[in-house]
Amino acid sequence: MDYQFARTVRYLGRYYQRLPREGRMLVIGMVLMLLFMQAEYMGEKLGKALYYLTH
């Protein structure tokens, strides 16, 4: 599993280096958006769990 992940990261790194500047900005933006959405979802779940624990 870890090996597969490392290989994917290396492949993405090589692909990323071939991209022009605009493409890189787009990729970074997409990754940040995904992370933000994931964090928002996790925050919502954490918030609900905390709400149920405290009420």
C-alpha positions, 0 to 999 in steps of 0.5 A, a space after each residue: 500500500 505504502 509502495 503504491 502511494 509512493 509510486 503515485 506521488 513520484 509519478 505525479 511529481 514528474 507530471 507536475 514538473 512538466 506542466 507550465 506555470 498556469 497548470 501548476 497553479 491550477 493543480 495547486 488550487 485543485 488540491 487545496 480545494 479538495 483538502 478544504 472540502 475534506 477538512 470541512 466534511 471532517 469538521 462537520 462530523 467532529 462538530 456533530 460528535 462534539 454536539 452529541 457528547 456535550 448535549 
